[in-house]
Amino acid sequence: MSVAIIGAGSAGLRAAQRLEELGISYTVFEGSNRIGGRIYPFSYQNGFLQYGAEYVNGVDNEIYNIAKKNGLLSETEIDEDGYETVVNGKEVNDKLYEIWDKFESSTNEKLERDGANKKLSYQNVSQRIDLYFDAFIKAQKFTQSEQTIMENMNVLFKNQFQLEWSSPANDLCLKNFDIWDSGMDVDVEATLNQYGFKSILDELASKVPQNKIKLSSKVVNIDYSGSKVKVLLSNGQSSLFDSVIVTSSLGYLKQNKNTMFTPALPAQKAAAIDRFGFGSNMKVFLEYAQPWWPRRMSTVQISGRVGKVGTAPSLEDDLMVFQPSLWAKNVLVAWVAGNGPKEISKLSDSQLIAVLNNHLTTQLKDVYSVTKIQRIYRHNWISDEFALGSYSYISNKTCQSNTDDIKLMRDPVLINRRPVICFAGEHTDSEMYQTVVGAARSGLQEADRIAKYYSSL
Ligand SMILES: Cc1cc2nc3c(=O)[nH]c(=O)nc-3n(C[C@H](O)[C@H](O)[C@H](O)COP(=O)(O)OP(=O)(O)OC[C@H]3O[C@@H](n4cnc5c(N)ncnc54)[C@H](O)[C@@H]3O)c2cc1C
C-alpha cells in the first residue's frame, strides 16, 4: 500500500509523521521549494520573524505541547493597556476612549451571544455592529467632532475582526463565533518567543525523513478513474498510489479544483469549496535604525485621513494597525487586512516603503517623531500560487446555504469503501479551522482514516 500526500505544510507533515510511525509507505509532494506552507519563519537577528502563523490557540493540543516542551512560550505578552489610538491625526482622549471601550466590550459580548442564537447567527459581523453602533450614537449626546471620532473607532473595531478572522467584516458570518472552538471556556492565544514557529516546524519535520519529501513538485492532476490513483506533476512525471491526502489550501482548491481531479470532484464537495470563505491578511515588517515609538506603546491604531482629498478607496485606509515586535526591538509590524494585501502585492518594496513612510509621518506627526523605514520584509500570501490567500472562515454563502461545508470539504472520496482521496488542511477541521492546530489535527485524522481502512481488510 502506498499513499501520496500533497503538501508539506502542517497538515501534510503531521499526516506523514503518522504514516511513518505506522510503517506505511508514502511520498510527500510539495510544490514550493520549502516545507511549512503557511508556517513561514525567516531568520532575523537572533531569532525568526513569522510571515505566517505566529500564535498558538488553545492549550489542549499537540502544537501547544510542542511549544511548551521546547520552551517557546513567550514571557512577554502584548500589553492591552499600551494601545494608542489616533484618528484624523489626533490622539483620542481618555474620556472618549473610555466611552468607546465600554461600547466595544459590551458589543463583543452581544456578538458572541448573537452567534449562538440560531435566528441571528446567519447575519454578518458588519451588519450587526452597525446596528449596535447606531443605537449607541443615538443614546449619546456627542458633538459632531466626537461622533466623527466614534465612527472612526467603529472602522478600527471592524478591522480587528478582519485581521483576526481574515475575512471582510461584511462576509464574516456570526456563526463563526459559535462554531470555532479551542476547547476552552475562554479562548487564549499563546504568544511565542523569538524561535516560535521555526522550532515547531523543525519538530514536525524531524519526524519525517527528508528523502520522502519531494520539493518543487507541483501536483497538477490526481486521476482516480483507474484501480490505482495516478498523481501527475507539472514536470510531466507521474506515479501510482492507493490513496492520496490532499492538503492544498482552500484558496488553491477554489482556483484549481476543476483541473486537479479526474473525474471531477463530487458536486456537493465542489459547491462547498466555492461557498466557504477564504480571506486575506498579512504582515509587513518595518525595520528602523532605532525604535521611534515609546516603550509603553504596544499598538498604534490609525484611522481617518490627513491631507488627502477625495473619497476614492486607497491603500492607506487599510494601514490601520502597527505593533512593535516583542523581541526585535527595531521592528514595527503592520497588520493588514481588507483590500490592503491585494494592493500591497502590486507594489515594489520601494513603492510600499514610500507609502508607509508617508502614511506614518503624516498621520502621527502630532503624536510621535516618526523616522524613515530602512527596509521591509513581507510575503504576499494573496499572490503566492500555493496559498492564494491566508485562511478560511464561515462566509455568508455558507451560512445561507445552511450546509456543513467543513464536513463536505473533509469527506473523503470513497470507492468501494476505500478512501481514495482524503482531504486535510486547516479548512477541514470543524472547530479549529484557520489554525495550525486544526491543520495538524486534520492531517493526523486522515492518515488514521487510511490506516484504519487498510488494517480492516
Ligand atoms: C498571515 C498569516 C498569519 C497566520 N497566523 C496564524 C497564527 O498566529 N496561528 C495559527 O495557528 N495559524 C495562523 N495562520 C494560519 C496557519 O498558518 C494555517 O492554518 C496553517 O499553517 C495551514 O496549514 P495547512 O497544512 O492546512 O496548509 P498549508 O500550510 O498551506 O500547506 C499546504 C502545502 O501544500 C502545498 N501545495 C498546495 N498545492 C499543491 C500542489 N498542487 N502540489 C504540491 N504542493 C501543493 C503548499 O505549497 C503548502 O506547502 C496564519 C496564516 C497566515 C497566512
The ligand as a MOL file (V3000), in Angstrom:
LIG
                    3D

  0  0  0     0  0            999 V3000
M  V30 BEGIN CTAB
M  V30 COUNTS 53 58 0 0 0
M  V30 BEGIN ATOM
M  V30 1 C -0.5400 35.8640 7.7620 0
M  V30 2 C -0.9680 34.6090 8.4650 0
M  V30 3 C -0.9950 34.5670 9.8400 0
M  V30 4 C -1.4090 33.4060 10.4920 0
M  V30 5 N -1.3750 33.3650 11.8630 0
M  V30 6 C -1.6610 32.2090 12.4970 0
M  V30 7 C -1.4480 32.0750 13.8820 0
M  V30 8 O -0.9990 33.0140 14.5490 0
M  V30 9 N -1.7350 30.8830 14.4780 0
M  V30 10 C -2.2030 29.8110 13.7580 0
M  V30 11 O -2.4380 28.7520 14.3390 0
M  V30 12 N -2.4030 29.9180 12.4290 0
M  V30 13 C -2.1280 31.0750 11.7890 0
M  V30 14 N -2.2600 31.1580 10.4360 0
M  V30 15 C -2.8910 30.0380 9.7240 0
M  V30 16 C -1.9550 28.8380 9.6150 0
M  V30 17 O -0.7410 29.2880 9.1020 0
M  V30 18 C -2.6170 27.8160 8.7100 0
M  V30 19 O -3.8930 27.4850 9.2090 0
M  V30 20 C -1.8160 26.5060 8.6150 0
M  V30 21 O -0.4430 26.7480 8.5280 0
M  V30 22 C -2.3290 25.7620 7.3980 0
M  V30 23 O -1.6740 24.5200 7.2640 0
M  V30 24 P -2.1420 23.5540 6.0970 0
M  V30 25 O -1.2900 22.3660 6.1480 0
M  V30 26 O -3.6170 23.3950 6.1270 0
M  V30 27 O -1.8870 24.3720 4.7430 0
M  V30 28 P -0.5320 24.9830 4.1680 0
M  V30 29 O 0.3500 25.4070 5.2630 0
M  V30 30 O -0.9230 25.9750 3.1490 0
M  V30 31 O 0.1460 23.7220 3.4710 0
M  V30 32 C -0.2470 23.2770 2.2090 0
M  V30 33 C 1.0150 22.9410 1.4250 0
M  V30 34 O 0.6170 22.3510 0.1910 0
M  V30 35 C 1.4270 22.8440 -0.8410 0
M  V30 36 N 0.6520 22.6840 -2.0700 0
M  V30 37 C -0.5550 23.2380 -2.3640 0
M  V30 38 N -0.9740 22.7990 -3.5540 0
M  V30 39 C -0.0280 21.9570 -4.0350 0
M  V30 40 C 0.0950 21.2080 -5.2340 0
M  V30 41 N -0.8120 21.2440 -6.1980 0
M  V30 42 N 1.1850 20.4330 -5.3850 0
M  V30 43 C 2.1370 20.3640 -4.4090 0
M  V30 44 N 2.0790 21.0790 -3.2670 0
M  V30 45 C 0.9950 21.8650 -3.0790 0
M  V30 46 C 1.7000 24.2930 -0.4580 0
M  V30 47 O 2.8440 24.8060 -1.0640 0
M  V30 48 C 1.8440 24.1630 1.0640 0
M  V30 49 O 3.1780 23.9490 1.4490 0
M  V30 50 C -1.8240 32.2840 9.7420 0
M  V30 51 C -1.7670 32.3090 8.3600 0
M  V30 52 C -1.3350 33.4580 7.7120 0
M  V30 53 C -1.2730 33.4600 6.2240 0
M  V30 END ATOM
M  V30 BEGIN BOND
M  V30 1 1 1 2
M  V30 2 1 2 3
M  V30 3 2 2 52
M  V30 4 2 3 4
M  V30 5 1 4 5
M  V30 6 1 4 50
M  V30 7 2 5 6
M  V30 8 1 6 7
M  V30 9 1 6 13
M  V30 10 2 7 8
M  V30 11 1 7 9
M  V30 12 1 9 10
M  V30 13 2 10 11
M  V30 14 1 10 12
M  V30 15 2 12 13
M  V30 16 1 13 14
M  V30 17 1 14 15
M  V30 18 1 14 50
M  V30 19 1 15 16
M  V30 20 1 16 17
M  V30 21 1 16 18
M  V30 22 1 18 19
M  V30 23 1 18 20
M  V30 24 1 20 21
M  V30 25 1 20 22
M  V30 26 1 22 23
M  V30 27 1 23 24
M  V30 28 2 24 25
M  V30 29 1 24 26
M  V30 30 1 24 27
M  V30 31 1 27 28
M  V30 32 2 28 29
M  V30 33 1 28 30
M  V30 34 1 28 31
M  V30 35 1 31 32
M  V30 36 1 32 33
M  V30 37 1 33 34
M  V30 38 1 33 48
M  V30 39 1 34 35
M  V30 40 1 35 36
M  V30 41 1 35 46
M  V30 42 1 36 37
M  V30 43 1 36 45
M  V30 44 2 37 38
M  V30 45 1 38 39
M  V30 46 1 39 40
M  V30 47 2 39 45
M  V30 48 1 40 41
M  V30 49 2 40 42
M  V30 50 1 42 43
M  V30 51 2 43 44
M  V30 52 1 44 45
M  V30 53 1 46 47
M  V30 54 1 46 48
M  V30 55 1 48 49
M  V30 56 2 50 51
M  V30 57 1 51 52
M  V30 58 1 52 53
M  V30 END BOND
M  V30 END CTAB
M  END
